[in-house]
């Protein structure tokens, strides 16, 4: 008889993830290792579910991000780093979803912003949760806009885990209070590694 495994849906807010990587790179010359992060997630889910990590499987993983058009990315010397990161997503079976960044005129200033990515993130997570019947959904984000997504996932009786990593002195990687209060479980990597420096080494690689 085959024991039932724990199915995990992983959804990554790319803007939030990028800010964590940027802060790690600036402060410690490190980047997150996608493969190691996924192994960490399976281990944490095993603790929550009272099972073995080998019984926990990330059956869907998705990454959402706004992205520069090719000429802009080339002018900013981003093409190599973007392709290298995409390679790591592909190697770990992470599906990436991109929308072009848009320029918004604010007075005399032009600001580049993501439009519609958060909505896409929420719709995709909810739709796949209803189809795939995940046991757990892990959200890597700190955005208060996803509070209602967590509520909806909980209504489907899915244990919803919020995974955050506050590594910046400003508010760029901080977590909205309403979001963390709503999640079934909140995993704060920054607090875990403060007591376990070996975990930091296992989760990251030198830039």
C-alpha positions, 0 to 999 in steps of 0.5 A: 500500500502506498502512503498518501503524500502531501501535495504542495503548491508554491507561488512566488511573488517575483518582485518580493523575491528579487528584493530579498536577493538584492538585499542579500547580495548587497549585505553578504554577497549571497543569492538564494539557491532555488533548489535549497529553498524548495528543499527547506520548504518541504522540510518545514511542511513535513514539520507542520504535517507531522510526516517525513520530508520525503512524503512532501512534494511540490507539485506546482511551483510558479513565479510571477514578475514584471519585466523590462522589454528586451531593449530596456533590459539590454541597456540596463545590462540585465539580460545575462542575470535574468537568463541565468535566474530563469535557468535556475527556475527551469532546472527546478520546474518552476513556471515563470509568468511575466508581464511587461513593466509599464511607465507611469507619468507622475507629474514631471517624473516617469516611474516604472511599475508592475501592473496586474501581476499581483492580480494574476498571482492571486487568480492563478494560485486560487484556480490551481488550488481548486483544480489540484486540491493541494494539501498546502499552499506556500506563498512567498510574498509580503504584500497585504494585497494577498490577504484575500487570497489567503482567506479564499484558500483557507475557505477551500480548507487548504493549509496556507503557509506564508514564507517571508524573509525580512533582510532589509533595513527599509520596508522593502522586504517587510511583511504586512501585518494583516497578511501574516495574521491571516496565514495558517502558518507564518515561516520567518526565515530571518528569525530562523537563521538568526539561531542557525547560521548553517541554514543561511549557508545551505539556503544561499550561494555566493554571488 
